[in-house]
Amino acid sequence: MAVLATVLGHPRIGITRDLKKALEAYWSGATPAESLLATAQEIRSRHWHFMKEAGVDQIPCNDFSLYDHMLDMAVTVGAVPPRFAGIATPLNRYFAMARGIQDRGAGIDLSPLEMTKWFDTNYHYIVPELEPNQAFKLDPTKIMAELTEAQALGIAARPVIPGPVTFLKLSKFAGEAPAGSDTLDLLERLLPVYEELFALLAGHGVSWLQLDEPGLCFDLDAKSREAYSSALARLGACPKRPALLIATYFGSIGDNLSLVTASGCEALHIDLVRAPAELDAVLAALPTQMKLSLGVVDGRNVWRCDLDQAHRTIRQAVTKLGSERVMVATSCSLLHVPVDLDAEMKIDPELKSWMAFAAQKVAEVRALADAAECEKPEDAFWGQAASALARRRAAAATSNPEVRRRAEQVTDGMLRRISPFSVRIARQKEHYGLPLLPTTTIGSFPQSKQVREARSKWRSGSLDGAGYEVFMKEEIRLCVEKQEKLGLDVLVHGEFERTDMVEYFGEQLEGFAFTQNGWVQSYGSRCVKPPVLFGDVARPRPMTVDWSRYAQSLSDRPVKGMLTGPVTILQWSFVRNDQPRSETCRQIALALRDEVADLEQAGIAMIQVDEPAIREGLPLRRGEWSAYLEWAVEAFRLATSGVRDETQIHTHMCYSEFGDILASIVAMDADVLSIESSRSRMELLGNFRQQGYPNDVGPGIYDIHSPRVPSIEEMVALLELACEVLPVERLWVNPDCGLKTRGWPEIEASLANMVDAARQVRSRHATG
C-alpha cells in the first residue's frame, strides 16, 4: 500500500476573497441568505475538486466555516448561550453569537461571545461560552450538510472537528464561575455528544475522522492529562465510529505522546515543521496498529518546502513503520496561507520561485508521498525545488552588511529610558495638562470607499502624488475636526493612508515584498495580506512623519504618532525561515527606533507603538517562553527607549490572554498600555489586581468588533470596575481596538457615549 497524501484543512476565503464579499453583502442587507450560502457551497466545491485532482488521498471537509470553526463546534454540541435563544433563524443566531446584535426598536441588544487568538497565530477564534451545568445536545446540521455535498461530488471526505478536550480548554464559563470549577468538569457531559456524532458519521459512510487536539502540544497539568487520557480512551473504544486521526500541531506533543498511543485511535498527526526533533521518540512509541501522519510541509509560511530534507524524514518513518502506516501531510491546516501562488503576476519572479501557497503545498505533499519509497527522487519537480532553494541561499538580496553590523552593536543602554516611569509620568502630566481619565482612540478611523478608491488610483498612477496628498490631508483634517467635536482629549490622524498596519510599514522598509492576492483570514470576514519578509530590514527614509506633523498642526491637543511594533510586524508577516526570528525582529526594531526619533524631532510628543501580537508569538511550551519574551521585550524597548522623558510612549494589545505574561508587559515599560477588555468585561483586571501594574492603563470599554453601539451606562459600569482595581489617576479611556472596519455613524455615537461616560466617572472621582 502506498504512502497517503493529505492536508489538515484548506483556506476558506477563496482566491479573490469571495467569502468576505458574500458575508459583508449579507450583513449589510444587500443580498439574501441564499446568495451567501450559494457562494459558500461554490467555494467548498471548488476546493474539493482541486484537492481531488491534485491527488490528495484524504480530503478534509467541515474545515470550512462562515465565521469560525470553534463557533461551529459550539453550535454543533448545543453550546448556544441562553441570551441568543430568542433569535429565530439559525444563521442569524450564529452571526449574533459572533458579532453581537442590536435593534433598539425591537428591544434587542446582545453582546457577542469573546474572541481571542488561535494558539500562536493571527487567526482569532470565537470563545465558546458555557454554563457550569451546561447541557449539550447534538446539532449535526452543518457537518452533515457539507459531508452530503462532498459525497454528492464523489469526494470521500474526512470530516474535521475540534477534539473535546481542546474544545473545553479553549472555552470559558459565562460570568463568574463557581470557585474551583473548570470547563474540563463538563467532559463527561460532552463526550456522549461526540459519540453520537461519530455513530452518525459512520452510518453515512465516513471511514476517517480528523479530531483536532492541538491542546496536546501544551504543558498539561494533572487534570488535563486525565481528561485527555479518559476522553481519547473512551472515544477510541466507541463501538460505532470512523477511524480517528488525532491531529496535533503548532508544537511538540512531547510528554503527552502516551495519551494518544494508549488511546486505541488509529492515527496520530505530528507537526514536524515546529517540532522536527520529536520524530525519533514518536516512532519508538507508536503502537503497531497506529498510523503516523507526518506534517512536513509548512502550513503556516509561504516558503517552498526543502523536499530533500522532508524526504529524509519520510524515509525514516517508512523504514521503521512500512509505507502502509505513513501519511504525508501539511504541518497544520492551510487556513494560515494564501490560496494560490499562480495568481501572483507582479511579484519578482526569482522571489516567487522560492515560495509556495496552499495550492503549491498540496502539490508538494503529493510529490513527497509519491517519492516516499524512492531512495533519491530525481524528477523535474524535485530539480526545480532544489535549484530554487540553492539560489535563495546564495541571494545577495537577503543580506545587508550594514544592517547586520548595526544589530551587532546594540548596547544595554539603548534598551532603557533615561528615567524611571515615576519621574517620566510626573513630567508628562505637567507637560500635557490632561484631565483625569483622558479619552483617546487606538489609531485608525473608517476606510471609506472614497479613501480606498483614492489610494487605488494613486497606486495605479491615475492620481498623481500631489492630488493624493491633498485628498488624504482633507481626510485627516475632517477626522481631527470630528475628534475635537466629540471632546476627545488625545487625538490621532486616522491612518487613512494605510492599507494595513503591517503592510504600510513593510512597503517602506527594505527586505519586504508584497503580493496581489496573498490574503489570509484573520477573523470572520476580516482578511489580511501579510508582507513577505525575505531579507534584512532597513528604513531608507521616514515613514509616518509628514502625516503626523500635519495632523498635529491642526490641533492644540496632542496627536499621537502611530507605529506598529517590531514583534507585530514580525508576527503578521510571512517571515524568512533562514535565520532566527529574534535576529529579524531586532532589525525591525532598529528601523522603528529611527522612526520614533524622527517623530519626536518633528514635535510629536506622544508616540504609540502597537504590539497586539506579542502574546500571540508565545511558544506553546512554557519552557520556551523566557527566551522568546526576552528578545520580544528587548525589541520593543530598543524601538522606543531613545526618547526624552516628556515624550510619552503608548502601546496597544488586543484579543489575547495577557495575564500569564504580565511581568513581561511591565518590563516593556510603555508609559501607557491600552488593552482589550470589553468583551471579557474587564477580566484582565483580575490579573492587575493580583500582580499589579505600575504604569498607566487604558482598558478598552467599547468593543469595536461588534456593530452594536454600547450605552453610556454600560461603559460607566466598565470604567467603575477599572477604578476599583487601579488608581483612577493612572487610567485612560479608549475603545478596544482601531476603528478602521466600522462606519462613521456608529463610531460617532459610540465615542460620544464613551466621552460622556468618562466625564461622569471623572466627576464622581474628582469630587470623591
VOZA-930766 format. One record per residue: x, z, y of N, C-alpha, C in turn; residue in three letters. Coordinates in steps of 0.05 Angstrom, whole numbers, plus 5000, padded with zeros to 4 digits. Atoms other than C-alpha are relative to their C-alpha. Example, Ala and Ser with C-alpha at 12.3 -4.5 7.8 and 13.67 -1.06 7.14 Angstrom:
501850004976524651564910501850005024ala
498449994976527351434979498550145022ser
//
This chain:
501750004976500050005000501850005025met
498350034976502849805068499650235019ala
500249804978504150285126497849915019val
502250074983497950305170500850025030leu
499749994971497750175245497550115013ala
502349884987493350585290500750095029thr
499749874973492350855361498150235002val
501749764998489351515382497749975020leu
502250054981484951225437500949785019gly
499450234982484450655487499150065028his
501049964973483750635563497049935002pro
502950044998476450675584499149835023arg
501050104974476250375653499649705001ile
500250294999477049635638502349895018gly
497750124987482349155664499749995030ile
500550014971479149095733498450245010thr
501549754994476349805736496949954998arg
502850075004469649545710498350254999asp
501649765003467250245692499750155027leu
500149874973468950535761497849875017lys
501950144983464949995796497150044990lys
502749965011459050075749499050285006ala
500849734995458950825757499250045029leu
500549954972459250825832497549845010glu
502550154993453850285837497650154990ala
502349855011449350705793499550265016tyr
500349754985450751355831498849945028trp
501050064974449251015897497149895000ser
502750115002442650745871499849705002gly
499950304997444850015877499249864974ala
500650125026443949885802498650204983thr
501349815018439650185747501850094978pro
498549895022442050585688500649784979ala
499650215020441149975643502549835006glu
497650154992446549605683502550154993ser
497749845007451450175676500550004970leu
499749985028450250245602500849734987leu
499250265010450949495591502949955005ala
497250034994457649495626501750174981thr
498649825018459950085584500249874972ala
500050125026457949725520501849764999gln
498250244999461549085541502950084999glu
497249915000467949475555500850094971ile
499449905028467649815486500349764981arg
499950235018466249155451502649855004ser
497550144993472048815487502450144988arg
497649855010476949365468500150004970his
500050005029474749405396500949734989trp
499250265009475448655387503049955004his
497150034995482248665419501750144979phe
498449845019484849215373499849884972met
500350135026481948865312501849764997lys
498450255000485248205330502950065001glu
497249934999491748565344501050134974ala
499149905026491848835273500050304998gly
500249715003490149575285498350064975val
501449955025488049845217497850215003asp
502049804995484350465241499550005030gln
500750044971480750325307498350245009ile
501649764990478250925348497449925013pro
502550024984471150995373499350285009cys
500849754987467851545414502250115017asn
497949934980474351575454499149905028asp
501150094975470351205508498250225012phe
501849804987466651635559499149895027ser
501050074973462351525620501250185021leu
498749824980465852115653502350154987tyr
497949845012469852565606499350074971asp
500449955028470752685532499350304994his
500749725004470453445537497150065008met
502849994993463853385574498249884979leu
501550125022461452915520499750194976asp
500149815023463153435467498250235006met
501849784993459553985505497149924996ala
502850105004453253555504499549974970val
500450055029454353375430499450264985thr
500549745014454554115410497950175013val
502249854988448854315455500850215020gly
499149804980453054705506499449905028ala
501050084973448854505566499150255014val
500849764986448355075616497150005008pro
502949994995441255315627499149895027pro
500950094973441255135701499549705001arg
500550295001441254395681497749924982phe
502150065020435554445631497649865012ala
502350124988430354225681500349715008gly
499550294993433553535692499149844976ile
501550125023429153085650501749804984ala
498750215015433552485633502850094992thr
497449915010439852595591502349895018pro
497850114984444052125635500350155026leu
499949854975442252485700501050284995asn
499049735006443453155667503050004995arg
497150035005450252925643501649985026tyr
498550044975452452695712499650255018phe
500349764984449553325744502050214991ala
498049815010454053745699502749935010met
497450094991459953325721500450025030ala
499750044971458553245795498350195017arg
502049844985453053735814497849825010gly
502350164990446453515844498750165022ile
501349864978442953675909497849825011gln
502350134989436053475931498350225013asp
501249784985433653945985496949984999arg
502950045000426653635986498750094974gly
501049925026425753765912500850284993ala
499149735006428954445916502150024978gly
497950015020434754245871502750025013ile
497349974989441754485887501750134978asp
498649915023446154535825503049945003leu
497150045000453754645825500949894974ser
499050125025457754245774501650204984pro
498149855016461954515718502849985013leu
497250014990469254665734501449764990glu
498450235008474454125729502950095002met
497149924998481854225713501649794984thr
498350205012487853845686500050024969lys
499850035029488153605614502950034992trp
497349935009494353955588502049935023phe
498050054978500453685628499849715010asp
500550274990497253025650498650025027thr
501550024975494052795715497149924994asn
502850035006487452695678498650275003tyr
501549764996482153205696497650004981his
502349985018477153445645497950205011tyr
502249824992470453795655500150244981ile
499749765016470954515631497350094989val
502549915011465254685583499450295008pro
500949734991461255295607498350124979glu
501349875023459055765552498950275007leu
501149734998454956395546501150174978glu
498949835021457457005506498349984974pro
501750025024451456905459499249704996asn
500650285000451856145462498849914973gln
501150135024447355775413500749715001ala
499250285002450055105391498049844983phe
501950175014445754525368501049715002lys
498950275000447953825347498249805015leu
501350234988446153245392501949764995asp
498150215007449552645359499549735013pro
500950254989446452125404502349815008thr
497850174990452851865437501749904977lys
498150085020457451865378498849814980ile
501350175020452351545331499449735013met
500650254986450451015383502549835001ala
497550154998457750805392501049924973glu
499350075028459050825317498449764991leu
501850225008453050375305500849745014thr
499050234986455549895359502449884986glu
497650095012462349855327499549874972ala
500650105026459649755257498549735001gln
501550254997454949205281501949775007ala
498050204993461148845306502149954978leu
498150035023464648905239502550185003gly
497849824995469149465263499650264983ile
500149765016470450015211501450225016ala
498849824980471650525266500650284990ala
499349725005474951205264499150165024arg
500949844977470951675310502150215007pro
498149814988474952135355498350225013val
501349784986472552835375502050225004ile
498349764997475853455404499450194977pro
500349805022477053965349498750255011gly
501549774991473154615351501650215014pro
498449794988478855075368501049925028val
499250104974481654645424497650005019thr
502450004983474554565450499450285011phe
500649734991473455315453502250115018leu
497949904984480255475480500149895029lys
500150134974479154995538497450055014leu
502649944988472155255552500250275015ser
500149744985470155845597497250114997lys
502649874998464656355599498949965028phe
501350024974459656275654499950285013ala
500049744987460356835705501950204988gly
498349785010463357505686499550034970glu
500249975029464757525611500250304993ala
499849725009463858185574502950074995pro
497249915004470258595571500949954971ala
498850055027474658385513498949754986gly
501250245013470557755498501949765003ser
498350235001473857095483498249764990asp
501550235010470956395475500449954971thr
499650035029474056385406498150174983leu
502049845014468956915387497649834991asp
502350175006463956345384500649804978leu
499250205020467755965330498049994976leu
501850005023463156185273497349875006glu
502550134992457155945313500449695003arg
499550284994460455275329500549844974leu
499250155023463155075261497749874984leu
502250145014456354935228499249745014pro
500650254986455154405282502049794993val
498050205009461654065264499549914972tyr
500650075027459854095191497649814998glu
502450174999453053785206500849725009glu
499150264990456453235246501649854979leu
498350125021461553105191498249874978phe
501850105020455953015140498549755009ala
501550234988452152545186501849765001leu
498150224999458352115197500649894973leu
499550095028459952095123497749844989ala
502450145009452851875109499749735013gly
500150264987453751295157502649844996his
497850175009459851025122502750045014gly
497449944987465451345163502050114980val
498049915020471651415120502150195012ser
498049834987476351735171498850105027trp
500849874974475052215230502550125012leu
497749894985480352385283499150255014gln
500649744988479953125302502350075018leu
497849954980484053225366500350305003asp
499349724996487453905366502750035013glu
497549974986492853865418500650305006pro
499549714996491954625426502050114980gly
498149925020496354665364502949985011leu
497350024988502254505410500650225020cys
499649774984501355145449501450224983phe
499349755013504555815433497350154995asp
502649895007498756145396500350304995leu
500149725007497056885394498750034973asp
501049955027494657215330497149914997ala
502850085002487357095346499749704999lys
500150295000488456355360500949894973ser
498950095026492556275296497950044979arg
502149955020487056595256497649815003glu
502250194995481856155290500749724988ala
499250255012485755535270500050014970tyr
499849985029487055775200497349994987ser
502749995012479755935186498549745005ser
501650244994476855325222501049764984ala
499050235014481454805191499550024970leu
500549975028480755105122497149964993ala
502950045005473155125128499349715002arg
500750284997472754415153501349834978leu
498750145022477754185101498450024974gly
501549965025473254475047497149915003ala
502750094995466954175077499349794978cys
500650175024463453835017499449715006pro
500750274993460953215053501249945027lys
498750064975465552935106501849764996arg
497950205002470252365123502750144996pro
497249905000477752445112500750075029ala
499449894973480552845171502949955007leu
497350024988486552645214500150215022leu
499649794980488653265253502149905020ile
498250134981491752975317501050215020ala
498749834980496753385357501749825018thr
498450174981500253115419500750165025tyr
498949884976503753285484502150214996phe
498049805005508653735450500650034970gly
499249955028511454025386497950184986ser
501849835015506954315332501650254990ile
498349775004512854765314499050204979gly
500849795018510955425283497150004992asp
502950025007503655225279499649794977asn
500250215020505154695226498550104975leu
501349905025502955135167497050025003ser
502949984996496055195198498649744992leu
501150265008494954455184500749944971val
499250075028498854375119498550164980thr
501649845019494754935087497049945001ala
502850034995488154655110498449834980ser
501450195018486554135057499149755014gly
500750244986485653605110501949774991cys
498650235013488052905093502449905016glu
497850124985492852735150500650165025ala
499149874976496853015208501349795018leu
498650174980498952645272501850185017his
498149854983505152885309501149815022ile
499050144977507952675377503049994999asp
497150015003514952435364501449895025leu
498850064974515952205436500650265014val
499649744987515152905463501750194983arg
498649815018518053265402501449844977ala
498750165021522752785364501450164979pro
498349845018526653345332498450134977ala
501549855020520953615291499349844974glu
500750165024520353045240501150134975leu
498849895025525153375190498350234989asp
501649775009521054015188497349924989ala
502750095009514453655181500349864973val
499750145026517053205125500550204978leu
499549805021519553815088497650174992ala
502349835004513054195095497449864991ala
502550155004507853645085499250014971leu
500950005028503653735022499949724988pro
499850275012503853164972497549835004thr
502450154996496652974985499549925029gln
500550044972497352935061501649775011met
498750224986498852315102501150095026lys
498849934975503052315165499849775019leu
500250204979501551935229502350065020ser
497649974984507951825269499549895028leu
500450094972506951795345502649925012gly
497350094991513051375361499849825024val
500350174976510250915416498750175022val
500849824978509551285482497349935012asp
502750054989502251345502499750095029gly
500249894973503951645570501749865021arg
498350134980509051195602500149704995asn
500250295000509950455615502549864990val
497550135009516750325585499849894972trp
499950125027517949875526501150194980arg
499049825021519050235461502849914991cys
497550075013526050265433499449964971asp
501050065027523949925369502050084978leu
498049925020530550055333499950304995asp
500149715004530150795345497550084985gln
502549945013522850825326500049914971ala
499850105027524250415264501650194982his
498449815016529550905241498350254993arg
501849785004524451465249498049944978thr
502050085019519251095209501249974972ile
498650045026524250905154500550284988arg
499649735011525951645147497550114987gln
502549905011518651815136499249854975ala
500850165023517351235088501850064976val
498149935022523551405047499250274987thr
500849745010521052125040497250004987lys
502849985008513552015032499049764984leu
501250255010512551295010498249875021gly
501550144979509150765051497050065001ser
502949955001502150945028499250265014glu
500749754986502651625063500950005029arg
499050014972505251385131498349825017val
501250174980501651125192501849995024met
498550044975504950855255497950015023val
502049964979501451055320501350045027ala
499249914973501851175394500250305000thr
499549715000504151875412497450155007ser
502549874992497352035443498149775007cys
501950214991491251655469501349835022ser
499050184979492851045512498450035026leu
501449944975488051335564501850025024leu
498249934978494151505605501849775010his
498450234991497050805614498049775007val
501750224993494250165645499449824976pro
501150155023490649645603501849784990val
498650245010494849015600502149905020asp
497850104982501548815630499849715006leu
500350294995499648085625498449955026asp
501650034975495048195685501850035025ala
498149964977501248335729501449735006glu
498950264993503147695765502250015022met
498249994977507347955823502450184996lys
497849825005511948475793502549844993ile
497450135006519348285787500149944970asp
500050075028520047905721501950174983pro
498149845015526248295700498950284995glu
501249745004522848965712497749994980leu
502350035017516648715677500949984970lys
499150025028520748555615500850264988ser
499349735010522549295609497550164993trp
502449845000515249505609498049934978met
502250055019509149565563497650175008ala
502549864995501949745579498550034973phe
501549945025496449915528500149764981ala
500150235018495849205501502749954987ala
497350045011503349145492500850224980gln
499449775018503749835460498649974973lys
501450075025498549625409501749814983val
498350205014503049035392502550134989ala
497649855010509049505385499350164975glu
500849855024505249945337499749824976val
500350195023503349345294502749904990arg
497450105008510449075295501650214984ala
498649795014513249745274498950064972leu
501349965026508249825218500849774981ala
499250235016509949125193502950024990asp
497149985007517349285193500850254985ala
499449745011516749965161501649994974ala
498650015026519349735093502449815001glu
497650174996524849285122502450175007cys
497649854993531949535127500849935029glu
499150084973533449135190498349765010lys
501750224990527948735225501649825020pro
498450194983530648115260498349775011glu
501750224989524647715285500249985030asp
499750054971523747445356498950235016ala
501149784985519448025379502150225002phe
498049795001524848515358502449925018trp
497750094984530348095391499450025030gly
500849984972526548055457500050295010gln
500049724993525548805458502850115004ala
497349894999532748965443501549895025ala
498750134977535148465497499150135026ser
501149884975530548765550501150285004ala
499049734998532849475535503049995008leu
497250024994540149265538500449925030ala
499850084972539148925606499250245018arg
500849774984535549535632502350215002arg
497849815000541349995612502349925019arg
497850104984546249555649499349935029ala
500950104974542049405711501150165023ala
498949874976545349565777497750115017ala
502249914983538449655809499050284994ala
500949735007537450315773501850225010thr
498049804992543550655803500949965028ser
499150014972545450825875502150225003asn
497949804999552251175881499750205023pro
500349824978550751465949497850214995glu
502149815008544251785924501150214981val
498949815020547952095865502050195012arg
498049834987553552355909498650225016arg
501449804984548752695956498650214983arg
501349815018544853005899501950214988ala
498049825011551253305871500950205021glu
498949834979552853625939497950205011gln
502049804991546454045946501150284996val
499049735001548254765962497750204999thr
502049795001544455425953498850045028asp
501049964973543855476029497949795008gly
502050204994539754836031497350074987met
502549935015534455175987498650245013leu
501249754988532755756035499449955030arg
500750004972529155816102502050195015arg
498249844984533056126159499350304998ile
500949724999528856766160497950054978ser
502249945019524157126111497349955012pro
502750064990516657006116499150195021phe
501049804981515257646153501049955028ser
498950074974519757416210498849745009val
501050274993517356696208497150025010arg
502850004994509956856209499450135027ile
500449874974510557316269500649805022ala
499350204980513956756308497949785001arg
502050215001508856246284497350095013gln
502549904988502856676304500250005030lys
499650004971505756766373500149715011glu
499750274991507356026378497449855001his
502550155003500555756356497650135013tyr
502349864989495756286380497349944987gly
502450075015490656126326498250254997leu
501849775005484456556315500250114972pro
500349895027483156996255498549794984leu
501250195018481256566195500049725012leu
499950274989483655906224498949794981pro
501250215016480055286199501649755001thr
498650255002483154646175498949844977thr
500650165024482554096123502649944985thr
497750045016487153876068501649755007ile
498450234991489053206097498549745004gly
501250274998485152576082497150025009ser
502850044993478552336111499149734989phe
501150235015473951776086501449745005pro
498950274999476951106070497649814999gln
502350174998471250666095500649724990ser
499650285007470149956074501649855021lys
498550134978472849736142503050074999gln
497249925003479250136131501349854977val
498950145023480349826063500349715006arg
499850284994478949136089502349945019glu
497850044981483849216147502750024986ala
497549975015489249456100500549754982arg
499850235018487848876052500849755017ser
499350234983488148366109502950025010lys
497249964991494748666134501949934977trp
498350065022497748626065500149704993arg
500150295006495547906056501149835022ser
498950154977498147706125497949895018gly
502050104982491447526155499550185024ser
500049824977492048126202502950085006leu
497249944994498748206238500550305004asp
499349724998502448856245498950145025gly
501049884975500348966317497050054998ala
502949965004492948866300499450224981gly
500349785019493549326241500450275013tyr
499349754987496749866283497750085020glu
502249944981491249816336497650104985val
502349915016485849876283500450284989phe
499549735012489050476248500150225022met
499949804978490350836314497250075010lys
502749944992483050766332498650184979glu
501149835020481051066265501150285002glu
498849734996485851646277498850135024ile
501149884976483151746347497250114995arg
502749925006475951776322500050254982leu
499949775019477952256266500850255015cys
499249774984481552726314497750095017val
502349934983475552706361497950144984glu
502049875016470752876305500850284992lys
499149745008475053456282499850205023gln
500249824977475353736352497150085006glu
502949944995467753676360499050204979lys
500949825021466854036293501150285005leu
498949744994471154606320502350094982gly
497849935017476854576271502450095017leu
497849894985482954966293502649854996asp
497650165006488454556259499149734989val
501150275006487453806253502049854982leu
498450195015490053236210499549725012val
500450274989490752496226498149834982his
502050135017486352276167501149824978gly
498650155021491351866126498749734994glu
501350265004487651206137501949784991phe
498050205007494050816128500950014971glu
499049945027494951086057498049914979arg
501750065023492150765994499750234982thr
499949795020494151365953502350195009asp
498149804990498052005965502849984987met
497350055012503751775919500849715006val
499350284996503451025924501149945028glu
499150054972504151046000502950075004tyr
497249934997510751405996501949834983phe
498450165017513351015937500549725012gly
499650264988512350375976502250005021glu
498049994978517250616029502650134990gln
497649895012522450915982501349804981leu
498650165019527750545944499850124972glu
500249915028527350585868497249994988gly
502750025009519850465863499149704999phe
501350275001515849845842497050054997ala
502949974999508349715844498649784984phe
501650185016503149385801497549915015thr
502550094989496848995818497650144986gln
502349905016492449265761500950234982asn
499149785017496249865735498450265004gly
501849774995490250325742499750184975trp
500749815021489150955701497950195011val
502249824992483351445702501150275007gln
499349724993484352105738497750194994ser
502449865008477152355731497649835006tyr
502550154994470252045727500649715008gly
499550274990470451415769502649985017ser
497649994983476851625805502449894984arg
497750135013482651165786502450005019cys
497550014984489851175810501849794988val
498150215008495250655807502850105004lys
497449874996501751035795502249805006pro
497650164996508150735823501850014974pro
498050015022513550535773502750095012val
497549894989519650965788502249924980leu
498150115019525250565756502950055007phe
497249984992531550715797500450255017gly
499349784983535051215842498449985026asp
501949994978530751445901501550055026val
498949974973532751365974497949935021ala
501950054978528951356041501549835021arg
498750164980531150766084499350075029pro
501049954972527050976145497850204999arg
502249814999521851486168497449874990pro
502450115013515151406132497450075014met
502549894989509951816170500250075029thr
499549884973512951996237498349885022val
501550134977509651486282497150074999asp
502849935002502651616256499550295008trp
500449724994503452366261500550065030ser
499449964972506552336330497649905017arg
502350114985500751906355497650194998tyr
502349825003495552376326500450265017ala
499549754985498852986358499749955030gln
500250064972498852626425497150015010ser
502950014993491152616423498750275003leu
501349745000490053366420502050225007ser
498349774995492654026445500150194976asp
500049845025491054326377502249904982arg
497950105019496354296322498949794982pro
500650215020496153676279502150004979val
498149985022499353746211501249734993lys
498850225014504353246186499550024971gly
500949995027502353056116501949844981met
498250125019507152926059499150084971leu
500349935028506652915983502650114989thr
497649865009511553375949501549864978gly
498350145019517253175903499050014971pro
500949975028514253445838497549834996val
502450165003507553105851500749705000thr
499250285001510852435867501249944973ile
498850045027514752515802497849984979leu
502149985021508652715760498049785001gln
502150204997504052195788501149725002trp
498850275004508851615778500649964971ser
498950065026510951265715503050025004phe
497349934993517851565715502049894980val
497950105017524251275688500650204978arg
499549825023525951565619502949984991asn
497250035007533451425621501850215013asp
498449774990535552065657498050235002gln
501749774999532852775662498149995024pro
501950004979526552855704500950175023arg
499049824979529953415742501849865020ser
498250154983535152935769498449815019glu
501750174984529852445792498550165022thr
501549834981525953005825501750095023cys
498249924979531953235864500549775020arg
499750234983532952535891497649975019gln
502450024984525752515915500050225021ile
500049774981526553205947501949955024ala
498150064979532552975987498949795020leu
501350194982528652376014497950135017ala
502149864984522952826035501250205019leu
498749834981527753316067500749865026arg
499450164977529852766114497449955016asp
502650054987522452616129499150255015glu
500849754987520953346144501650055025val
498349974976526853376192499249825022ala
500850194980524552756228497350075012asp
502549914990517453026234500450235020leu
499549784983519953666264501349915026glu
498750114976524453286313498049855018gln
502050154984518352876334497850195012ala
501849814988514653516354497750084982gly
502149925019510353616292500850284989ile
499249735005510454366284498750124975ala
501249925025506054426222500449764981met
499550215019508054026161499050094972ile
501249935026504054026096501349824978gln
498750145022507853836032498450074975val
501949945022502553785977501449994973asp
499049995028504353985906497750064980glu
502149955019497853935866500949974971pro
499250065027501753725805502150204989ala
497849835010506654305799499350154975ile
500949875025502554665746499749804978arg
500450215020500954015712502649944985glu
497550075013508353895697501150214981gly
499149785017508954545659500049934971leu
500050065029511154445586497950184986pro
502049855015506154685534501250254988leu
498749765013511155175502501350175022arg
499049824979512855785544503050025000arg
497149995000520055765521501349795017gly
499050214984520855135562499250035029glu
501149974973517455395625502250065021trp
498149914979523255735660501849785010ser
498250214992527755125660498449805019ala
501650184983522154685688499450125027tyr
500749874975519855185740502450035019leu
497649964983526955295764500649745016glu
499350244985528154565781497649905017trp
502450084984520954445806499950165026ala
500049834976521255035855502449925018val
497750084985528254825876499549755015glu
500550264986525854125892498250045024ala
501749954977520254385937501650135022phe
498549864980524954855973502149825013arg
498150194989530154305981498749825020leu
501450184981524953866014499150145025ala
501449864978522154406061501650215015thr
498749774989527454916078501849945024ser
498150064978531454546132498750005027gly
501450004975526754726189500250275014val
500049754984526255246245497950194990arg
502049805007522455896236497249935010asp
502650064987516955656283498549774987glu
501450225014515555046241498750104975thr
501549885022510155226192499649804977gln
500250175024510454946122497650084984ile
502449965016503854866086500549864973his
500250165024502754656014497250034989thr
502750005011496554495974500249954970his
500250045029494854555900497150014992met
502950015007488454405863499749944970cys
501050075027484854355796502050044977tyr
498449905022489654735751499850305000ser
499949715002490355445727502750095010glu
497449934987495755755771500850294995phe
499449715002495356495752502650064985gly
497649935017500856465699502649905012asp
497550084987505856145747500150095028ile
500249914973504156535809502750095012leu
497349924990511156825814501649765009ala
498550244991513956125819498849885025ser
501350094975508855935872500950175023ile
498949824979511056545911502949915007val
497250084996518256305902500349745016ala
499950254983516555635935500250075029met
499749894973515956045999498849835022asp
501550144979510955606035498850205019ala
501349814981508255936098497050024994asp
502950005006501055736079499549854975val
500850125025498355586010497049955000leu
502850055004491655236005499549914972ser
500350025029488655225936497149974993ile
502750045010482455005898498950264990glu
501349765010477655585887497049994998ser
502949994997470455395900498549964973ser
501450055025468455105832500250254982arg
499649765017471255735798499050255014ser
501049774984468056185851502250215003arg
497849824992474756475873501350144976met
498849875024477156615801502950065005glu
497249964995484356545825500550275014leu
499649764985483357145869500650244982leu
499349805019483657575807503050024995gly
497150015004490857355798501450125025asn
498949894976492357515871499750305001phe
500449715000489358205862502050144981arg
498349885019493558345801503049985008gln
497150064996500158025822500850015030gln
499350014972499757995898501049725008gly
498950254989501457405943500850075029tyr
499049894974505757546005499649825024pro
500250184977504556936048497149935006asn
502850074993498356616080498849824979asp
501550155021492956316035497549885011val
502650134993487255826045498549944974gly
501550055025482655905984497749815007pro
502150204994478155285984497250114996gly
502849905002470855455998498049775000ile
501750234999468054745995501049804979tyr
499350185022468154325931499649715008asp
500350274990469553625954499549794978ile
500550185021468853315885497149984992his
502950015005461353425886498749895025ser
501350114976456653035932498250205015pro
501849814987452753665950501350125025arg
499149874976453353996018499750304997val
500249715004454954746010498850135025pro
501349864978450755216052502050195014ser
498449804985453555686105500150254984ile
500149755015451356276064501850004975glu
498350035024454856016002503050035008glu
497249994992461455936040500750285011met
499549724990460756616075500550184976val
499749835024459956936006502849964988ala
497350055011466356595981502250125018leu
498049894982470256796043500150304998leu
500149715002467957516037501450094974glu
498649945025470357515965503150005005leu
497250024994477157285990501050245017ala
499249784982477257826044500250274985cys
499849765016476358355990502650024986glu
497650005016482758145957502549975017val
497750054983487457906013499450095028leu
500449924972488458156084498849775016pro
501450214985483857766130501949855019val
498150134982489657626177501849804986glu
498450195015493057226121498349784987arg
501850195011487056796104499549765018leu
500850244987485656076124497449914987trp
502550105009479155696115500149694998val
499750295004479054996085498549914975asn
501250105025475954536032502050024977pro
498349995024478654495961502249795000asp
498250235003482053825970499449805023cys
500450204980482453196012497249874999gly
502750104997476152846036499849694998leu
499950305001478052116022497649884986lys
502150135016472651985970497250075008thr
502749924991466852296008499149835024arg
501050154977462451996063499850185025gly
500049854975462452196136497550185004trp
502349834995455252466139500250274984pro
499849755015456352966082502450175008glu
497649854991463253146107499450155026ile
500649864975460853296177498150234997glu
501849785005455153716151501550234987ala
498549805015459754086103502050155018ser
498049884983465254206154498750175022leu
501549844980460254436206499250274988ala
500749755013457754946156502550184995asn
497549855005464955146139501050145025met
499249884975466755256212498250235008val
501949794994460355656222500550254983asp
499549785018461856076161502550165008ala
497649874991468856216186499550175025ala
500649854975466156436254498550254994arg
501549765007461156906222501850224988gln
498249815013466357236178502150115019val
498149924979471357246235498850215018arg
501349814983466357606278499750274987ser
500349745014464958136226502650154998arg
497549865005472258286213501450065027his
498849944974474358246286498950255012ala
501349764989469458806303499950224980thr
500149805021470259176237502250215002gly
//
